[in-house]
Amino acid sequence: MPATATPQPFSAVLLAGGRGQRMGGLDKGLLHWQTRPMIAWLHEVVRPLTDDLIISCNRNQEAYAAYADRLVGDDSTDYPGPLAGIRAALQVARHPLLLVLPCDAPRIDRRLIESLLALAEDRPVMAQRDGYWEPLFAVIPRRLLPSLEEAWQAGERSTQRWLRAHHPAALVCEPDDPRLSNLNSPDLLG
């Protein structure tokens, strides 16, 4: 996988705005994995790389505030999905690129982030493994906000479908790459 020594300036959003349905309604980002909240693992990797760390959360803002430069939330109360968090983050992002990561992937590392950024040019980048896109491991040019706004107003709620419409570059990862593992059910936290 390609990697750069010094990533270009970017904003980052950690997506923690879901209902946590598979976790019995608990806030996934604040659940502990190996003695720390999952959000702490992501913060540890992302914080040194950016001066614009955003967390998209719809509850527990006080707990998440310690891990972010700023918080954003969905503009509706019905938990419309990750694209809502991406939309909110793109609206406030300070840099031309937005790194997108899910809060329940505590195994991400700097190399994955640098590899995604190395492919970022004028179109989105998404991780891909075993032929499947991983839309929550992505880099999105901020200039795509008007396109997202238009798609959102037309009813689009699929992150993958919206990103694929912009012909993303693929960061091809191994099928069993643990960095892309979402710990989104109680049995995976053990």
GROMACS elastic network, one bead per residue, 0.5 to 0.9 nm:
[ bonds ]
;  ai    aj funct       b0    kb
    1   111     6  0.85751   500
    1   112     6  0.83569   500
    1   115     6  0.62519   500
    1   171     6  0.75599   500
    1   172     6  0.76790   500
    1   173     6  0.78222   500
    2   111     6  0.86303   500
    2   114     6  0.77719   500
    2   115     6  0.50890   500
    2   116     6  0.82451   500
    2   118     6  0.65135   500
    2   119     6  0.79281   500
    2   171     6  0.87457   500
    3     6     6  0.88753   500
    3     7     6  0.85943   500
    3   111     6  0.64553   500
    3   112     6  0.80174   500
    3   113     6  0.84055   500
    3   114     6  0.51144   500
    3   116     6  0.80271   500
    3   117     6  0.79764   500
    3   118     6  0.59361   500
    3   119     6  0.88824   500
    4     7     6  0.60326   500
    4     8     6  0.88843   500
    4   111     6  0.85532   500
    4   114     6  0.58025   500
    4   115     6  0.70317   500
    4   117     6  0.80111   500
    4   118     6  0.60890   500
    5   114     6  0.78453   500
    6     9     6  0.89535   500
    6    49     6  0.86109   500
    6   114     6  0.79366   500
    7    10     6  0.79484   500
    7    49     6  0.74686   500
    7   113     6  0.85283   500
    7   114     6  0.60375   500
    7   117     6  0.65472   500
    7   118     6  0.74068   500
    8    97     6  0.87247   500
    8   117     6  0.74061   500
    8   118     6  0.85132   500
    9    49     6  0.81943   500
    9    50     6  0.67539   500
    9    51     6  0.82683   500
    9    95     6  0.64964   500
    9    96     6  0.79223   500
    9    97     6  0.75782   500
   10    49     6  0.82805   500
   10    50     6  0.62222   500
   10    51     6  0.80298   500
   10    52     6  0.73086   500
   10    93     6  0.85216   500
   10    94     6  0.78674   500
   10    95     6  0.51308   500
   10    96     6  0.65554   500
   10    98     6  0.58153   500
   10    99     6  0.68825   500
   10   117     6  0.85987   500
   11    50     6  0.63328   500
   11    51     6  0.72484   500
   11    53     6  0.61048   500
   11    54     6  0.74882   500
   11    89     6  0.88006   500
   11    90     6  0.88900   500
   11    93     6  0.57860   500
   11    94     6  0.63546   500
   11    95     6  0.54459   500
   11    96     6  0.76950   500
   11    97     6  0.61093   500
   11    99     6  0.61467   500
   11   100     6  0.88667   500
   12    46     6  0.77233   500
   12    50     6  0.72130   500
   12    51     6  0.88624   500
   12    52     6  0.63536   500
   12    53     6  0.50371   500
   12    54     6  0.58550   500
   12    55     6  0.81564   500
   12    89     6  0.82646   500
   12    93     6  0.79072   500
   12    97     6  0.82100   500
   12    98     6  0.52548   500
   12   100     6  0.60054   500
   12   101     6  0.78088   500
   12   139     6  0.87338   500
   13    52     6  0.85986   500
   13    53     6  0.61646   500
   13    55     6  0.53131   500
   13    56     6  0.66608   500
   13    85     6  0.82085   500
   13    86     6  0.73590   500
   13    89     6  0.64097   500
   13    90     6  0.88206   500
   13    93     6  0.87231   500
   13    98     6  0.70036   500
   13    99     6  0.61629   500
   13   100     6  0.51677   500
   13   101     6  0.64210   500
   13   102     6  0.83846   500
   14    39     6  0.80427   500
   14    42     6  0.78804   500
   14    43     6  0.86076   500
   14    53     6  0.78795   500
   14    54     6  0.64062   500
   14    56     6  0.62098   500
   14    57     6  0.86794   500
   14    68     6  0.89554   500
   14    85     6  0.88282   500
   14    99     6  0.84174   500
   14   100     6  0.62555   500
   14   101     6  0.50595   500
   14   102     6  0.55829   500
   14   103     6  0.56675   500
   15    18     6  0.79837   500
   15    29     6  0.85330   500
   15    54     6  0.87139   500
   15    55     6  0.61100   500
   15    56     6  0.50284   500
   15    57     6  0.68740   500
   15    82     6  0.68162   500
   15    85     6  0.64418   500
   15    86     6  0.77828   500
   15   100     6  0.73540   500
   15   101     6  0.61915   500
   15   103     6  0.54087   500
   15   104     6  0.86009   500
   15   136     6  0.83418   500
   16    19     6  0.89532   500
   16    27     6  0.76205   500
   16    28     6  0.71732   500
   16    29     6  0.58770   500
   16    30     6  0.88749   500
   16    39     6  0.83879   500
   16    55     6  0.67576   500
   16    56     6  0.54730   500
   16    58     6  0.76186   500
   16    59     6  0.88334   500
   16    64     6  0.89530   500
   16    82     6  0.85750   500
   16    85     6  0.83137   500
   16   102     6  0.68071   500
   16   103     6  0.53358   500
   16   104     6  0.80765   500
   17    20     6  0.86694   500
   17    27     6  0.82895   500
   17    29     6  0.89396   500
   17    55     6  0.84675   500
   17    56     6  0.55329   500
   17    59     6  0.72788   500
   17    73     6  0.70646   500
   17    74     6  0.76948   500
   17    79     6  0.74491   500
   17    81     6  0.77728   500
   17    82     6  0.73714   500
   17    84     6  0.88404   500
   17    85     6  0.68940   500
   17   103     6  0.89077   500
   18    21     6  0.80632   500
   18    27     6  0.75327   500
   18    28     6  0.81201   500
   18    57     6  0.75040   500
   18    58     6  0.74012   500
   18    79     6  0.63059   500
   18    80     6  0.84793   500
   18    81     6  0.66576   500
   18    82     6  0.74930   500
   19    22     6  0.85688   500
   19    23     6  0.86526   500
   19    24     6  0.88200   500
   19    25     6  0.57989   500
   19    26     6  0.73976   500
   19    27     6  0.69977   500
   19    28     6  0.85430   500
   19    58     6  0.87436   500
   19    79     6  0.68612   500
   20    23     6  0.51033   500
   20    24     6  0.64276   500
   20    26     6  0.53401   500
   20    27     6  0.55873   500
   20    28     6  0.59310   500
   20   184     6  0.79104   500
   20   185     6  0.88613   500
   21    24     6  0.52598   500
   21    26     6  0.75002   500
   21   185     6  0.89135   500
   22    25     6  0.71384   500
   22    26     6  0.85444   500
   22   184     6  0.64573   500
   22   185     6  0.53965   500
   22   186     6  0.77221   500
   23    26     6  0.54701   500
   23    27     6  0.76937   500
   23    28     6  0.70168   500
   23   184     6  0.67575   500
   23   185     6  0.54303   500
   23   186     6  0.60031   500
   24    27     6  0.89758   500
   24   185     6  0.87525   500
   24   186     6  0.86561   500
   25    28     6  0.85414   500
   26    29     6  0.89170   500
   26    30     6  0.82753   500
   26    31     6  0.76606   500
   27    30     6  0.57190   500
   27    31     6  0.66726   500
   27    59     6  0.80778   500
   27    60     6  0.80913   500
   28    31     6  0.52511   500
   28    32     6  0.85618   500
   28    37     6  0.85497   500
   28    38     6  0.74132   500
   28    39     6  0.84804   500
   28   103     6  0.70220   500
   28   104     6  0.62176   500
   28   183     6  0.84312   500
   28   184     6  0.70508   500
   28   185     6  0.88788   500
   29    32     6  0.81660   500
   29    37     6  0.63837   500
   29    38     6  0.51053   500
   29    40     6  0.83261   500
   29    64     6  0.86355   500
   29   102     6  0.86269   500
   29   103     6  0.50118   500
   29   104     6  0.58872   500
   30    36     6  0.83939   500
   30    38     6  0.60225   500
   30    39     6  0.62526   500
   30    40     6  0.83430   500
   30    60     6  0.87981   500
   30    63     6  0.80076   500
   30    64     6  0.81652   500
   30   103     6  0.86748   500
   31    36     6  0.77455   500
   31    37     6  0.50420   500
   31    38     6  0.60898   500
   31    39     6  0.82955   500
   31   104     6  0.88568   500
   31   189     6  0.85122   500
   32    35     6  0.56772   500
   32    38     6  0.58363   500
   32    39     6  0.88454   500
   32   189     6  0.75508   500
   33    36     6  0.55799   500
   33    37     6  0.60998   500
   33    38     6  0.59193   500
   33    41     6  0.88605   500
   33   106     6  0.79575   500
   33   183     6  0.87438   500
   33   189     6  0.56991   500
   33   190     6  0.75479   500
   34    37     6  0.82735   500
   34    38     6  0.86931   500
   34   189     6  0.81183   500
   34   190     6  0.83753   500
   36    39     6  0.82281   500
   36    40     6  0.64590   500
   36    41     6  0.74280   500
   37    40     6  0.53591   500
   37    41     6  0.71617   500
   37   106     6  0.89062   500
   38    41     6  0.54271   500
   38    42     6  0.68736   500
   38    43     6  0.88382   500
   38   103     6  0.65402   500
   38   104     6  0.61016   500
   38   105     6  0.72898   500
   38   106     6  0.54502   500
   38   183     6  0.88909   500
   39    42     6  0.52786   500
   39    43     6  0.60863   500
   39    44     6  0.86247   500
   39    64     6  0.80892   500
   39    67     6  0.75634   500
   39   103     6  0.56313   500
   39   104     6  0.74067   500
   39   105     6  0.85665   500
   39   106     6  0.71852   500
   40    44     6  0.60698   500
   40    45     6  0.88292   500
   40    67     6  0.71686   500
   40   106     6  0.80770   500
   41    44     6  0.52145   500
   41    45     6  0.67199   500
   41    46     6  0.88520   500
   41   105     6  0.84886   500
   41   106     6  0.51860   500
   41   107     6  0.74568   500
   41   108     6  0.82089   500
   42    45     6  0.53549   500
   42    46     6  0.60378   500
   42    47     6  0.81360   500
   42   101     6  0.84345   500
   42   102     6  0.88789   500
   42   103     6  0.71764   500
   42   104     6  0.87949   500
   42   105     6  0.75389   500
   42   106     6  0.56737   500
   42   107     6  0.78454   500
   42   108     6  0.69093   500
   42   109     6  0.82955   500
   43    46     6  0.52079   500
   43    47     6  0.53515   500
   43    48     6  0.85768   500
   43    53     6  0.85628   500
   43    67     6  0.61863   500
   43    68     6  0.79998   500
   44    47     6  0.58559   500
   44    48     6  0.74856   500
   45    48     6  0.67314   500
   45    49     6  0.76198   500
   45   108     6  0.75490   500
   45   109     6  0.61774   500
   45   110     6  0.60923   500
   45   113     6  0.89797   500
   46    49     6  0.54238   500
   46    50     6  0.67092   500
   46    53     6  0.77684   500
   46   109     6  0.84215   500
   46   110     6  0.74382   500
   46   113     6  0.82226   500
   47    50     6  0.58193   500
   47    51     6  0.74047   500
   47    52     6  0.85353   500
   47    53     6  0.68621   500
   47    67     6  0.84144   500
   47    68     6  0.84054   500
   48    51     6  0.78974   500
   49   110     6  0.84561   500
   50    53     6  0.64649   500
   51    69     6  0.78252   500
   52    68     6  0.80869   500
   52    69     6  0.61701   500
   52    70     6  0.80459   500
   52    93     6  0.72176   500
   52    94     6  0.67565   500
   52    95     6  0.78818   500
   53    67     6  0.80858   500
   53    68     6  0.52252   500
   53    69     6  0.52236   500
   53    70     6  0.68507   500
   53    71     6  0.87409   500
   53    93     6  0.88158   500
   54    67     6  0.85968   500
   54    68     6  0.54600   500
   54    69     6  0.59462   500
   54    70     6  0.51575   500
   54    71     6  0.56108   500
   54    72     6  0.71378   500
   54    89     6  0.68293   500
   54    92     6  0.87295   500
   54    93     6  0.79791   500
   55    64     6  0.72596   500
   55    65     6  0.81462   500
   55    67     6  0.78319   500
   55    68     6  0.60048   500
   55    69     6  0.81345   500
   55    70     6  0.66342   500
   55    72     6  0.63015   500
   55    73     6  0.84260   500
   55    85     6  0.85416   500
   55    89     6  0.80453   500
   55   103     6  0.89203   500
   56    70     6  0.88275   500
   56    71     6  0.58286   500
   56    73     6  0.53949   500
   56    74     6  0.77860   500
   56    82     6  0.88842   500
   56    84     6  0.88723   500
   56    85     6  0.53590   500
   56    86     6  0.78401   500
   56    88     6  0.76129   500
   56    89     6  0.71217   500
   57    60     6  0.73939   500
   57    61     6  0.66845   500
   57    64     6  0.77565   500
   57    71     6  0.68599   500
   57    72     6  0.62974   500
   57    73     6  0.52686   500
   57    74     6  0.77547   500
   57    85     6  0.77404   500
   58    61     6  0.72293   500
   58    72     6  0.78498   500
   58    73     6  0.51431   500
   58    74     6  0.66304   500
   58    77     6  0.82842   500
   58    79     6  0.82026   500
   59    62     6  0.84758   500
   59    64     6  0.88571   500
   59    73     6  0.84464   500
   60    63     6  0.54848   500
   60    64     6  0.64692   500
   60    65     6  0.87364   500
   61    64     6  0.50776   500
   61    65     6  0.58883   500
   61    71     6  0.73335   500
   62    65     6  0.53069   500
   62    66     6  0.75379   500
   63    66     6  0.63677   500
   63    67     6  0.80932   500
   64    67     6  0.55267   500
   64    68     6  0.68356   500
   64    71     6  0.77776   500
   65    68     6  0.54483   500
   65    69     6  0.74633   500
   65    70     6  0.69400   500
   65    71     6  0.68116   500
   66    69     6  0.82520   500
   67    70     6  0.86971   500
   68    71     6  0.67153   500
   71    89     6  0.86313   500
   72    85     6  0.73725   500
   72    88     6  0.61761   500
   72    89     6  0.66041   500
   72    92     6  0.84934   500
   73    76     6  0.85429   500
   73    84     6  0.81466   500
   73    85     6  0.65259   500
   73    88     6  0.67003   500
   73    89     6  0.86196   500
   74    77     6  0.70513   500
   74    78     6  0.87209   500
   74    79     6  0.72543   500
   74    80     6  0.78342   500
   74    81     6  0.88265   500
   74    84     6  0.57404   500
   74    85     6  0.60724   500
   74    87     6  0.85140   500
   74    88     6  0.66942   500
   75    84     6  0.78802   500
   75    88     6  0.80819   500
   76    79     6  0.69705   500
   76    80     6  0.75344   500
   76    84     6  0.88682   500
   77    80     6  0.80333   500
   78    81     6  0.88304   500
   79    82     6  0.85688   500
   79    84     6  0.81846   500
   80    83     6  0.76328   500
   80    84     6  0.62730   500
   80    85     6  0.89094   500
   80   157     6  0.70157   500
   81    84     6  0.57844   500
   81    85     6  0.73038   500
   81   157     6  0.69194   500
   81   158     6  0.80380   500
   81   159     6  0.85517   500
   82    85     6  0.51673   500
   82    86     6  0.63354   500
   82    87     6  0.85837   500
   82   102     6  0.86910   500
   82   136     6  0.79597   500
   82   157     6  0.81243   500
   82   158     6  0.81402   500
   82   159     6  0.68758   500
   83    87     6  0.60057   500
   83    88     6  0.85941   500
   83   148     6  0.88216   500
   83   152     6  0.85748   500
   83   156     6  0.86605   500
   83   157     6  0.60191   500
   83   158     6  0.65593   500
   83   159     6  0.51594   500
   83   160     6  0.89315   500
   83   162     6  0.87947   500
   84    87     6  0.50301   500
   84    88     6  0.62274   500
   84    89     6  0.86252   500
   84   152     6  0.84618   500
   84   157     6  0.76264   500
   84   159     6  0.89353   500
   85    88     6  0.51090   500
   85    89     6  0.61287   500
   85    90     6  0.85886   500
   86    89     6  0.50684   500
   86    90     6  0.60604   500
   86    91     6  0.86058   500
   86    98     6  0.87317   500
   86   100     6  0.74234   500
   86   159     6  0.85407   500
   87    90     6  0.52451   500
   87    91     6  0.64035   500
   87   145     6  0.72051   500
   87   148     6  0.69635   500
   87   149     6  0.75059   500
   87   152     6  0.85909   500
   88    91     6  0.52730   500
   88    92     6  0.69230   500
   88    93     6  0.88271   500
   89    92     6  0.54117   500
   89    93     6  0.58092   500
   89    98     6  0.80450   500
   90    93     6  0.51251   500
   90    94     6  0.86158   500
   90    97     6  0.89049   500
   90    98     6  0.70227   500
   90   140     6  0.86005   500
   90   141     6  0.87124   500
   90   142     6  0.59323   500
   90   143     6  0.88272   500
   90   144     6  0.85577   500
   90   145     6  0.62801   500
   91    94     6  0.89327   500
   91   142     6  0.82717   500
   91   145     6  0.71908   500
   93    96     6  0.77472   500
   93    97     6  0.81211   500
   93    98     6  0.69819   500
   93   142     6  0.74385   500
   94    97     6  0.85993   500
   94    98     6  0.88777   500
   94   142     6  0.88933   500
   95    98     6  0.71399   500
   95   141     6  0.88994   500
   95   142     6  0.74466   500
   96   140     6  0.85308   500
   96   141     6  0.57777   500
   96   142     6  0.50752   500
   96   143     6  0.70947   500
   97   117     6  0.85795   500
   97   120     6  0.79807   500
   97   121     6  0.89800   500
   97   139     6  0.64779   500
   97   140     6  0.56843   500
   97   142     6  0.55306   500
   97   143     6  0.84749   500
   98   138     6  0.81491   500
   98   139     6  0.54196   500
   98   140     6  0.51014   500
   98   141     6  0.62168   500
   98   142     6  0.64818   500
   99   113     6  0.79484   500
   99   116     6  0.83477   500
   99   117     6  0.79916   500
   99   137     6  0.77128   500
   99   138     6  0.58843   500
   99   140     6  0.65376   500
   99   141     6  0.89434   500
  100   135     6  0.84490   500
  100   136     6  0.58935   500
  100   137     6  0.56585   500
  100   138     6  0.50902   500
  100   139     6  0.59696   500
  100   140     6  0.76077   500
  101   104     6  0.86784   500
  101   105     6  0.77062   500
  101   108     6  0.87815   500
  101   135     6  0.89292   500
  101   136     6  0.54017   500
  101   137     6  0.50913   500
  101   138     6  0.69462   500
  101   139     6  0.89973   500
  102   105     6  0.59851   500
  102   106     6  0.87931   500
  102   136     6  0.58850   500
  102   137     6  0.72361   500
  102   182     6  0.78804   500
  103   106     6  0.72313   500
  103   182     6  0.84640   500
  104   107     6  0.89356   500
  104   181     6  0.81585   500
  104   182     6  0.52597   500
  104   183     6  0.53032   500
  104   184     6  0.62149   500
  105   108     6  0.62953   500
  105   178     6  0.89124   500
  105   179     6  0.68568   500
  105   180     6  0.64436   500
  105   181     6  0.58340   500
  105   183     6  0.62090   500
  105   184     6  0.85749   500
  106   109     6  0.86175   500
  106   179     6  0.75520   500
  106   180     6  0.88903   500
  106   181     6  0.82515   500
  106   182     6  0.79803   500
  106   183     6  0.79339   500
  107   178     6  0.66183   500
  107   180     6  0.73405   500
  107   181     6  0.73746   500
  107   182     6  0.88569   500
  108   111     6  0.83572   500
  108   112     6  0.66409   500
  108   113     6  0.78546   500
  108   178     6  0.80876   500
  108   180     6  0.69206   500
  108   181     6  0.86996   500
  109   112     6  0.55351   500
  109   113     6  0.67123   500
  109   114     6  0.88813   500
  109   179     6  0.70329   500
  110   113     6  0.51544   500
  110   114     6  0.60893   500
  110   115     6  0.84859   500
  111   114     6  0.50743   500
  111   115     6  0.59768   500
  111   116     6  0.85858   500
  112   115     6  0.50834   500
  112   116     6  0.62465   500
  112   117     6  0.86564   500
  112   179     6  0.78101   500
  113   116     6  0.52044   500
  113   117     6  0.62216   500
  113   118     6  0.85622   500
  113   137     6  0.87489   500
  113   138     6  0.89165   500
  114   117     6  0.50446   500
  114   118     6  0.59555   500
  114   119     6  0.88151   500
  115   118     6  0.50487   500
  115   119     6  0.67159   500
  115   120     6  0.89833   500
  115   171     6  0.72921   500
  116   119     6  0.55755   500
  116   120     6  0.66458   500
  116   125     6  0.64361   500
  116   126     6  0.73359   500
  116   127     6  0.74208   500
  116   137     6  0.82549   500
  116   138     6  0.68888   500
  116   139     6  0.65960   500
  116   170     6  0.85899   500
  116   171     6  0.63607   500
  117   121     6  0.83895   500
  117   125     6  0.79519   500
  117   138     6  0.88261   500
  117   139     6  0.67795   500
  118   121     6  0.81976   500
  119   124     6  0.86976   500
  119   125     6  0.65927   500
  119   139     6  0.88266   500
  119   169     6  0.68573   500
  119   170     6  0.81111   500
  119   171     6  0.75224   500
  120   123     6  0.66792   500
  120   124     6  0.65765   500
  120   125     6  0.60219   500
  120   139     6  0.67134   500
  120   140     6  0.79628   500
  120   141     6  0.79858   500
  120   169     6  0.77599   500
  121   124     6  0.76632   500
  121   125     6  0.85427   500
  121   141     6  0.79594   500
  122   140     6  0.88102   500
  122   141     6  0.66085   500
  122   143     6  0.87471   500
  123   139     6  0.86009   500
  123   140     6  0.70398   500
  123   141     6  0.64216   500
  123   144     6  0.85998   500
  123   166     6  0.65947   500
  123   167     6  0.70312   500
  123   168     6  0.58366   500
  123   169     6  0.71091   500
  124   138     6  0.70771   500
  124   139     6  0.55637   500
  124   141     6  0.62084   500
  124   144     6  0.88888   500
  124   163     6  0.68146   500
  124   164     6  0.85812   500
  124   166     6  0.69042   500
  124   167     6  0.73659   500
  124   169     6  0.63039   500
  124   170     6  0.88046   500
  125   135     6  0.87303   500
  125   137     6  0.83844   500
  125   138     6  0.53290   500
  125   139     6  0.50710   500
  125   140     6  0.66603   500
  125   163     6  0.85462   500
  125   167     6  0.87815   500
  125   168     6  0.50370   500
  125   170     6  0.58169   500
  125   171     6  0.69459   500
  126   133     6  0.66104   500
  126   134     6  0.61348   500
  126   135     6  0.56960   500
  126   136     6  0.76824   500
  126   137     6  0.58755   500
  126   139     6  0.66664   500
  126   140     6  0.87021   500
  126   163     6  0.83159   500
  126   168     6  0.64535   500
  126   169     6  0.63910   500
  126   170     6  0.52831   500
  126   171     6  0.60357   500
  126   172     6  0.86298   500
  127   132     6  0.85598   500
  127   133     6  0.61038   500
  127   134     6  0.51513   500
  127   135     6  0.69416   500
  127   136     6  0.82254   500
  127   137     6  0.56565   500
  127   138     6  0.63602   500
  127   169     6  0.84985   500
  127   170     6  0.56951   500
  127   172     6  0.60359   500
  127   173     6  0.67749   500
  127   180     6  0.85029   500
  128   131     6  0.62060   500
  128   132     6  0.53773   500
  128   134     6  0.54909   500
  128   135     6  0.83729   500
  128   137     6  0.88175   500
  128   170     6  0.58997   500
  128   171     6  0.57732   500
  128   173     6  0.59350   500
  128   174     6  0.85028   500
  128   175     6  0.86230   500
  129   132     6  0.53333   500
  129   133     6  0.66390   500
  129   134     6  0.74666   500
  129   171     6  0.83431   500
  129   172     6  0.57983   500
  129   173     6  0.50194   500
  129   174     6  0.58161   500
  129   176     6  0.80240   500
  129   177     6  0.80369   500
  129   180     6  0.89567   500
  130   133     6  0.85392   500
  130   172     6  0.82674   500
  130   173     6  0.78221   500
  130   174     6  0.70875   500
  130   176     6  0.86465   500
  131   172     6  0.83783   500
  131   175     6  0.86093   500
  133   136     6  0.89866   500
  133   137     6  0.89960   500
  133   160     6  0.73740   500
  133   170     6  0.79831   500
  134   137     6  0.57859   500
  134   138     6  0.76481   500
  134   160     6  0.77480   500
  134   180     6  0.80715   500
  135   138     6  0.59112   500
  135   159     6  0.62972   500
  135   160     6  0.52528   500
  135   161     6  0.89831   500
  135   163     6  0.74998   500
  136   159     6  0.78573   500
  136   160     6  0.83752   500
  137   180     6  0.77125   500
  140   143     6  0.84543   500
  140   144     6  0.74226   500
  140   163     6  0.83843   500
  141   144     6  0.58580   500
  141   145     6  0.81335   500
  142   145     6  0.57744   500
  143   146     6  0.71832   500
  143   147     6  0.83966   500
  144   147     6  0.52533   500
  144   148     6  0.62788   500
  144   149     6  0.86730   500
  144   166     6  0.88915   500
  145   149     6  0.60328   500
  145   150     6  0.85711   500
  146   150     6  0.61617   500
  146   151     6  0.85852   500
  147   150     6  0.51437   500
  147   151     6  0.61454   500
  147   152     6  0.84559   500
  147   162     6  0.88711   500
  148   151     6  0.50326   500
  148   152     6  0.58581   500
  148   153     6  0.84671   500
  148   156     6  0.85934   500
  148   162     6  0.74340   500
  149   152     6  0.50291   500
  149   153     6  0.61250   500
  149   154     6  0.85628   500
  150   153     6  0.52495   500
  150   154     6  0.62862   500
  150   155     6  0.88803   500
  150   156     6  0.88368   500
  151   155     6  0.64443   500
  151   156     6  0.53109   500
  151   157     6  0.82917   500
  151   162     6  0.75074   500
  152   155     6  0.51405   500
  152   157     6  0.66908   500
  153   156     6  0.73318   500
  156   159     6  0.83043   500
  156   161     6  0.82681   500
  156   162     6  0.73675   500
  157   161     6  0.83938   500
  157   162     6  0.80757   500
  158   161     6  0.53082   500
  158   162     6  0.62243   500
  158   163     6  0.85970   500
  159   162     6  0.53125   500
  159   163     6  0.61010   500
  159   164     6  0.85123   500
  160   163     6  0.51570   500
  160   164     6  0.59368   500
  160   165     6  0.85709   500
  161   164     6  0.51930   500
  161   165     6  0.63622   500
  162   165     6  0.53353   500
  162   166     6  0.71903   500
  163   166     6  0.54254   500
  163   167     6  0.71336   500
  163   168     6  0.65829   500
  164   167     6  0.52169   500
  164   168     6  0.59778   500
  165   168     6  0.79759   500
  170   173     6  0.89837   500
  172   175     6  0.89906   500
  173   176     6  0.82063   500
  173   177     6  0.64189   500
  173   180     6  0.87672   500
  174   177     6  0.51061   500
  174   178     6  0.89308   500
  175   178     6  0.89290   500
  176   179     6  0.87833   500
  176   180     6  0.82973   500
  176   181     6  0.84223   500
  177   180     6  0.59309   500
  177   181     6  0.73094   500
  178   181     6  0.51697   500
  178   182     6  0.88068   500
  179   182     6  0.84574   500
  181   184     6  0.88685   500
  182   185     6  0.85699   500
  182   188     6  0.85612   500
  183   186     6  0.78681   500
  183   187     6  0.85352   500
  183   188     6  0.54003   500
  183   189     6  0.62496   500
  184   187     6  0.86639   500
  184   188     6  0.69656   500
  184   189     6  0.80307   500
  185   188     6  0.56277   500
  185   189     6  0.71037   500
  186   189     6  0.54718   500
  186   190     6  0.72262   500
  187   190     6  0.57757   500
